[in-house]
Amino acid sequence: MLAHKSQQYTMAALCLTVFIDGMGFSIALPIFSALFLDSNTVFFVHSMSHAKRSLLFGLTNAVYMLCCFLGFVVLGKLSDNFGRKRILIVCLVGTSFGYLLLGLGVLSRHLSWLIAGRIIDGVTAGSQSVARAASIDLSVSTDMKRRYLARLLCATTLGLTLGPMIGGELANPKLISWFNYATPFYFAGVLALLNAFMIRYVLQETRSASRSLTYRDVMQAIQEIYQHFVEAFGKSSLRKLGHIYLWLEFSWVSFVLFLPSIMLHHFHYSIQQNANFLAWFGFSLSIGFFPKSIVIYGNLSVEKRILLNLLCLVVSLSVMLISSNPTVYWIGCFPVGFCGAVSFNDLLFLISNQVSAAQQGWIMGIFDALASLVMCISSLLNAAFIIWMTDLPIIDAIFTLLLALFLMVKFVEYCTEHK
């Protein structure tokens, strides 16, 4: 009974870790959209062109994603060798410092401080893959592993959901006079620091370390990045799943990252309206990540469930693309969020089953890093796209989803042939 209770406390701490990671991504979306893309804000001089603002917006997000790429690969592998607990604590303390720099950057109107904060938060976002690996360590059955992964994805999505609301409300001086665009980042920094203390006293180490972590170990892990990817994608099934995951992630970022700018351009949404819209979208994600949500699919296999959800994503985004009514966007966002969440959870489940228990941190880090690299590229490309056409990120998302759907069909055929 006590062991079960201790495990629940541990899962609560890990859920808070990934909640902060999810919130870290989404809390900045409405604020950065206003700072960079709204000509009425004073972060940049009014004479700066929309094209330059868009490119700087894309660059700031791309830097964050690129650093996530490094963090996911390196920290996931290091946690396998030196323990989950110490890596998580280092990540959370670093995240807290990164948020402090973001807040100071907003107040002082220094773009360099904003980028520095995003760099630190990006690297330390690798805690997400470490937390997933720790949850897998705690699992004693396949069903428990899926439930724990679903809990973490649900917590991540809750962070994605509440992040825009927190950002919108804590940046609203009408609510409290001293609130400003920096306040949400200070709040997130304090929360990360509290979570570091929680991990310190609640989490029991799930991976023993034979020696202490050194600077040389970190540098060696960075140097081995290419080798990690070669090793991961040497296995045919992992390579095929990796391609599907890549294109799904590309479409996801194309849509989600530029959704506030689309709503700002088409419907003149304020930061609070965008925050509420993103919160609604995040709510649909939370429902999709809820472990019991798959009951609506009946006895469909995991592979067929992914196929159905990818098709639903294509249809929903296509309807939104041809509409000029904000209500259609609000309605269409729900199946996009729900089906996307179920697809991601199912893909991670399939990926986890391809490796041994000792490689869970490594493989979670590899795929999280792959997602971050794709997000970096998508951010830069779509920042350039919206200069010419605001809806191009949605078109991009539909096209890449079709590629993912095609590759998933091929994967199902591959599985059938190799049974």
N, C-alpha and C positions, 0 to 999 in steps of 0.2 A: 504493500500500500504506500509506504514511504518512498520506495523507489519510483513508483508510478507518479507520485506527486512531484518528486524531484525532477523527473523527466518532463512533466508539464511545465514546470517553472523554466526549465532549460529551453523548451520550445517557445515559451513566451518571450524569453530574452532574444532568441534567434529571430523570431517574428518581428520584434521591435527593430532589430538590426536591418532587416530587409525592408521594413516599413520606412525607415530613414533613407535608405537608398532610393526607394521609389519616390518618396517625397522630394528628395534632392533633385531628381530629374524634373518632376512636374511643378515644383514650387517656383522654379525660375521661368517657366514657359510664359505665363501671362505678364510677369514683370519684365522679362527681357523683350517680349513682343512690344510692350509699351515703350520701353527705354530706347529700343533700336528702330522700331518701325513706325511709331506714332510721331509725326512731325511736331506735335504740340508739346512733347516733353522737352526738358532742357538738358538732358544728358549730353547731347551733341549740339553743335551750333546749328541754327535753323537753315543755314545755307548749304548744309551737307545734303547731297542728292539721295533720293530714295534707293538708287542702285548701290551706292556705297554703303548705306545703312543696312541693306539686305545682305550684302556680302560680309559685312562685319558681324551681323547676326549669325550667319552661317558659319563663319570662322570661329566665333566664340563657342558655339555648340560643337563644332567639329573637333576643336582642341580637347574639350571635355570627353568626347567619345574616344578619341585616340588614346588619351591617358587611361580611360577605362579598359581599353584593349590591353595595354601594358600591365595594368593592375590585375586583371582577371587571369591572365596567363601566369604571371609570376607568383601572385599570392596564392592561387589555387594549388600550384605545385609545392610552394614552400609550406603550406599548411599540411600537406601530406607527410612531409619530412620532419617538420618542427612543431607540429601541433596546431589545432584550430584556434585555441583560446588566445594565445599570445598574438597571433596574427590579427584576430578580430579586434583585440584591444588597441593595437597599433593603428589599425584602420580607422576606428571610431574616434580616437584622439586626433588623428590627421584630418578627418572629416570636419570635426569641430573647428579646427584652425582654419580650414578652407572656407567655411561659412563666415568666419570672422572677417577674412580678407574680402569676401564678396560684399558684406555689409559696408565695410570701410570704403571699398571701391565705388559703391553706389553713392555714398554720402560725399566723397571727395571728387566724384566724377572723373575717376582715373580708370580708363579702359584696361591698362596694364594690371591693375590690382584685381579687376574682375577676371581677367584671363588667368592670373596666378591662382586665384581662388578656385577656378574651374579645373585647373591642372591638378591641384592637390585633391579636390573632391573626386576627380575622375580616377586617379590612381587608387585612392582608398575605397572607391566603390567596389573594388575587388572583394570586399567583405561579403558581398552577396553570394558569390560562388562558394566561399569558405563556409558560410552559414548553411547553404544547401548540402554541402559535403558533410557537415556536422550532423545535420538531420538524418542523412542517409546512414551515418555511423550508428545513430541511435535506433535505427529500424531493425526489427527482428524478423520481419516478413515482407514479402513483396507488396502486400496490401497496405501495410503500415508505411512502407517507403512512399507509395503513391499518395497516401493521405498526408504524410508530412511534407512532401514536395508541394502538394496542393495548398496546404496551410501557408507555406512560405510564399507561394505565388499569390495567394489571396491577400497576405499581409503586404506584399509588394504593391499589389493593385490598390489596396486601401490607402497606401502612401501616395500612389499616383492619383487616387480620387480626392483625398483630403488636401494634397499639396497645393493645387490651384486655389481651393477655398481658403486655406491658411494664408497663402500668398496674397490673395485678393483682400481678405479682411484685415490682416495685419499691416497691409500697405495703405489702408484707408484712413486718412486723418479725420474723416467725418465721424468715425467710430470712436476714436480716442485721439486727442489733438497731437500727441507726439508720435503717432504711427507714421511711417514713411516707407519708401521702397526698400530700405535696408532692414527694417524690423523683422520680416519673415526669415531672413538669413541668420540673424542673431538667435531667434527662437530655435531654428533647426540646429544651430551649433550647440546650444545648451542641451537640447534633447540628445544629441549624439554623445556628449560628454557623460550624461546620466546613464546612457546605455552602456558605455564603456565600464562604468562602475558596476552595473548590473551583471555584465558578462564576467567581470572579475570575481564576483562573489557567488554567482549562481551556476555558471557553466563548469561542468567537470570535463577535464581534457579527454577527448575521444581518440586522439592520436598521440601516442607517446613519442618523445624526442630523445635521441641518444646523446645529443649535445646542444649547446646554445646556438642560436641563430647569429650569424656574423654578416658584416658588410660584404665579404667575399661570396657568401652563399647567395645573396641578393643579386650581385653582378653576374654570377654564374647562371642563375635562373634566367636573367635577361638575355644572356648570350645564347641560351638554349631554346629561345622562342621558336626559331625556324625548325629546329629538330622536333619540338613538341608537335607542331602542326603536321610535319611529315609522318611522324609516328601515329598520330591520331587518324589521319586520312589514308593511311596505308591499308586499313581494313575497309573492304568494299562497302559493307552495310553502313559504317560510320560516314564514309565519304558521300554516299547517296543521301543519307539523312542530313548531312552537313549542307549540301546544296539546297535542299528544301528549306532548311532552317535559315540559310543565308537570304534567299529570295523573300521568304515570309517576313524576316526582320527588316529587309530593305523597304518593302511595301509599308510596313508598320510605321517606320520612322518617317517615310515620305508623307504619310497622312497625319500622324499625331503631332510631329514637331512643328508642322506648318499650319495646323488647324487653327490656332489663334490668329495668325496673319490672314488666313482665308476669311474668317468671321469678321475680322477688323475691316478688311477691304470690301467685302460684299454687303455686310449689314451694319458696319460702323460700331461694332461691339466695343464697350469700355472694358477696362481691366477686370471689373467686378462681373460683368456679363460673361466675359471669356472664362473667368474662374468658375462660374456656375455651370457653364456649358461643359468645360473639361471635367468638372466634378460629376456631372451626369454621365459622361462618357466613362469615367473611372468606375462609377457605380455598376455599369454594365460589365466591365471587366471583372469586378469583384464577384458578381453573380456567376460569371463564367468560370472563375477559378475555385468557386465553392465546391468542395469534394462531391457533394450529392447532386450537382447540376447535371452530371452525365446520365442520370436516370431517364431523362427525356429522350435519350437516343436508343432506349431499349437494349437489345442484345447486339447492337452493331459492334464490330471489332474496332480496336483503336485506329487501325489504318483506314477503315471505311469512314470512321467518324471524322478523321482529318480531311478526307476528300470532300465530305458533305459540307464541312465548315468552310473550307477554302472556296467552294462554289458559292456559298451564301455570302461570303465577303465580297466576291467579285460583283454579285448582283446588287448588294446594298450600296457599295461605293459607286456603281454605275448610275443608280437612281439618284444619289446625292449630286453627282456630277451634272446631270441634265436639269436639275431643279434650281430655281432662284428663290425658293421659299425657305426661310430659316426653320420653319416647323418640320420640313422634310429632313433637314440636317439633324434636328433633335431626335426625330423618330429613327432615322437611318443609323444614327450612332449606336443605338442599343444592339442590334444584331452584329454590327461591326465589332464592338467591344466584346460581346458574349462569345461569338464564334472565334474571334482571335484568341481569347483567353483559353478556351478549351483546346484549340489547336496547339498553342505553345506548351500547355501542360502535357498533352499527349506526346508531342515530339520529344520533350525532355524525358518523359518516361521511357520512350523507345531508345533514346540515346544512352540513358543510364544503364539499360539492360545489356548494352553491348560490351561493357567492361566489368572488371572485377571490383570487389569492395575496396581494395587498396588503391584503386585508380579513380575513385569518385571525385575527389577534389580536383584532380588533374583534368578529367574530362569536362566537369562543370566549368572549370576555368577556361578551357579551350573554347567551348561553345559560347560562353559569355563574352570572351575576347573576340571571337568571330563576329558576334552580334555588334559589339562596340565598333569594330573596324568598319563594318557595313554601315552602321549608323553615322560614322564620321564621313564616309564617302557620300551617303545619301544627303546629309546635311549640307555639304558643300555644293553638290549638284543642284539640289532643289532651291538653295539660296540664289543660285544663278538663274534657275528656271522662272522663279516668281517675278523676276525683273521684267520678263516678256509677257508672262501669262500667270495670273494668280492661281488658276486651277490646275496647272501642270503637275504639282505634287500628287493630286488625286489621280490624274491620268497615269503617272508613273507608278503609283500604288496598284492600280488595276492591272497594268501590264506585267509587273513583277509577280503579282498573285497568280496570274495565268501561267507564268513559268513554273511557279511552285506547284500549282495544280497538275501540270503536265509531268513534272518530275515525281510527284507523289503517285501518279498512276503507274509510272515506270517502276517505282519502288515496290508497289503492291505486286506487280507482275514478277519482279525479282524474288520476292518472298515466296510467292506461289511456286516458282520453279525450283527453289532451293529448300523446300520443306523436307 
